[in-house]
């Protein structure tokens, strides 16, 4: 079944076709970053046979810098998957603002 799902990606053509799945990961601290990377590795392991993956990592602190936040927002707009890793129920305002900027 997995091969059947991936076949259209390999046969696709046109200006919007990409062979790479782009993932943006935003994380609060080292422990959250490790958990997010494990999620990334699980995805790549499950889907990776027919797909290539690329990822960008953003620590929440970096999203407080306007130029970095804009770069991260552009990457999120172009991403296929976005992972936000935190143990807190409430996201910092800089992260909320980042999310709003790419929605």
Secondary structure, DSSP 8 states (H G I E B T S, - for coil): -HHHHHHHHHH--STT--SEEEEEEEESSHHHHHHHHHHHHHHHHHHTTT-EEEEEEEEGGGGGSHHHHHHHHHHHHH-SEEEEE-S-SS--HHHHHHHHHH-
